[in-house]
Amino acid sequence: MNITALGTNAAYAAPGNACSGWLLQDGGANVLLDCGTGVLARLQEFVPLTAITAIVISHMHADHFFDLVPLRHALQYGPNPNHSRPELYLPPGGAKALHTVAGVLHPDYAADFFERTFTVCEYRVGKAVRTGNLEFTFAAGVHYVPAWSMAARSLDQQGHRVTYTGDTGPSPAVTELALGSDLLITEATYLSLDEEHGAGRGHMTAREAGELGAASGAHRTLLTHQWPHRKPEQALEQAETVLRGPVASAQVGASYSV
């Protein structure tokens, strides 16, 4: 199993980076975890767009799904239009959100705007999703809109597992999902709780991300979803105060083997 960081920034991207997006490859499957703003251009540095077999979206915020629009255009009108239809797994309510976007962009054929290109379905907590050689399970996060963390387990004999938190504040359900992960990819948006301006929790500090890594017993932890105006070393230093195991700030374009 191999996973590549396509975008590691929160809300907006620094030059050369993108918002949230990860390419998970295992047993011939090329699965995109989130498809935020700017991810599409980075993705093409690693695989042809027509090689994508599935996409799994954590929640319906722009920095996690908006590049589905240009990806749809690329697959519909690009040089190889007779491709197989990637599976698009959306969170509960995600299909309605996509139809709303399509209704604004292309009202004449909004009803099947995305369905012309993707095989669209919604996942739900408590039911595993299998795509290729991978099985996904989900846990509800703590965010300003409904959001889900996901764990991908390889179905080969080794059974390696990667957990990706998406956007979430501290959550017992996410900690349970991440237990024993070979690799934990966790958001680390803030350095201080003073930065949280929403009505409730929606993100973690880097220290809380480190606490998640420690509590879950993950073999390795990667910090992601960081503000582009902040040095990744700041988050790493904070996480290391509570996490003694292997931990690093994710580097855009880097690949991590599991």
N, C-alpha and C positions, 0 to 999 in steps of 0.2 A: 504494500500500500504506500502511495506517495501523495503528498499534498503540497500544493504550491500557493503561495500568498500572491494573489492578484491585486488586492487592495487592502490597506490596513488603516485607513484614515476614518475619522468620525465626521459625518455630516457634509464635509467638503474636503477636497483632495489637494494635497501639495503637488507641485510640479513633479512629474514622473511617477506619481502614486495614483491611487484611485480609492473610492469608498469600498465598502465591504464586499469581498469576493474571494473565494478559494476554489481551486481546481483539485478535486480528489480523484485519483486514478488507481484502479485496482482491477485485475483480471480482465482487461480490455474495456472496462467502463471508464468514461470520462464524465464525472459528475460535478456540476457547478453548485457550490454552496453559496447562496446569495449572489445577486447580480446588480450591485449598486452602481452609482454614477462613475463612469470611467473604466469599469471593469472590462468591457468588451474589447477595447483596444489592447489592453494588457493580455487578455486571454489568447489573442491571435499570435502572440509571441511564442506560445507553447503548443497549441494544437489548432488545426483548422476548425472553424466554427461548425462545420458539418460533422465533426467528430464528437460533438457533445451528445451524450446519450441521455442525460437527465439533468434537471435543475431542481434544487430544493430551496425554497425561500423561507426565511425565518419569520419575517413579519413585513407589513406593508408600509414601511417608511421608504422614502425615495432613495436614501443612501444604501438601501438593501435590495431594491427591485427595479429601479427605473431603467436600467440598461436592458431590461427585457424588451423594451420598445425597439431600439436599434437592432437587437439580436433578432427580433421577429422580422424586421425589414431585410437584414442580411440573408436570412434563411429563405425568405420569400422571393427576393429579387436578385440575390447574388449570382455568381457564375455557376453554382451547382444547385439549382432549385429542386431537383428530384432527390433530395436527401430523405433519410428516414426522419420521422417526427420525434423530436426529443420529448421525453416525459417531463411535464412541468408540475411539480408538487407544491401546492400553495397551502398556507395555513388556513384554518377555518375562517370563512368570510373573504378569503383572498380572491376568489373568482368574481365576486360582486365588485370588489375594488378595481380589478383589471377591466371589467366592463365599463365602469365609470370613466376610467382613463381613456379607453377606446372610444367612448361616446363623445368625449371632448375632442379627441384628435381626429377621429374618422367616423362621424355620426351616421354616415350612409351604410356602413357595414360593421357597426360596433358589435353586433350580436356574436359574430364569429371572428373578430379581428385577430385574436390570439389563437383561437381554435384552428384556424387555417394552417398554422405552423407547428403548434405544440399539441401534445396529448395532455389536456389539462385535467387535473383532479386535485382534491383537497385531502390532506392527511388529517388525522385526529390523534390526540393523546390517548394512549392505551392500545393503539393498534399499530403494529410494525408495518413498514413499507419496504418491499424488496425491489431492488432495481439492479439488474446484472448480478454481480457477485457480492452485492452489498445489502445489508439490512439496516434500516433506519428506525430508531425509536425517538420519542419526543417527550419533552417536559415543559410545562408552562413556566415562563420567566416572569419577572416583575418589571413592567415597562409602562410607558404612557399610553400605549395601545396594546392590544393582545399580541404577545410575542412568544416564540417557542425556541428553546434550545434543542439541539439534535445530537444524537450519537450514531455514528456509522460503524458497523461491525462487518469485517470481512468474513465471508462464509467459507473460507478455506480452513485448513486444519489449524492454522495458527490463531485464527479468530481475533486478529488485531482490531483495536477499537480507537476511534478518534471522536472526541466530543467537542462540539462547537457551540458556544453559548449564545451567539447572536447578541442582541442587546438585552441586558437584564440587570437589575439590582440583585443584592444577595437573595438567594432562594434555596430553601431546603430541597425542593424538588429537583433543581438543577444540580445541586451537590450530589444527590442520590444518583442522578443520571450519569454523572461523571465518574462515579466510583471505579477505581482501578483502570482508568483509561490509559492506554499507551501514550496518547498525546491529548492534552487539553488545550484548546484554543479559546482563550477567555478575553472578553472585553475588559479594558482597563482605562476607561474614559477619563476619570478624574484623578487628581492628586489630593483633593480635599472635598469633604462633604459640603463645604460652603459653595462649591460650584454647581450643586444640584438646585436648579431653579424651578422645577416642576412642582405640581401639587403633592406628589409622592415620590418614592424612589423609582428610578428608571435605569440607572447605570451603577457601575461599581467604581470605587477608587482602585488604584493599583495595589494598595495594601489589601483590600478585600479580594481582589483577584488572586493575590498570593495566598490568602487564607483559603480560598476555594481550592487552589492547587494542593495545599497541605491537607485539607479535610477530605478531599477526594482520593488522595493517595495516587494521583496521576504520576506516571513515570517521567513525563516531561510536560512543561507548561510553556505556552507561548502567549504573550500579551499582544493584544490587537485593539482596534477601534480607538486609536489615540488621536488627539487633536494635532493637525499638521504644524501648528505653531509651537509645539512643545517638543523638546528633545526626548527621544525614547528612553535614554539613560535615566531620566528622572523617574519614570514609571518603574523601570527595572530595579533601581535602588530601593524604592519603596516596597516592592513585592518581595525583595530578598530579605527584608527585615523579619518576615514571618514564614518564608518558604525556603527551606534548606536544600531542597532537591533541584534538579536541573531546570532552570527557567531562563527565558530570553525574551526580548522584544522581537516580534515577528518583523522580518525584513522583506519588503515588497520584492517580488521576483525570485525569492529564495524557495527552494523545495526541501521538504522534510520527509524523510523515509520513516516508516513505522514497521 
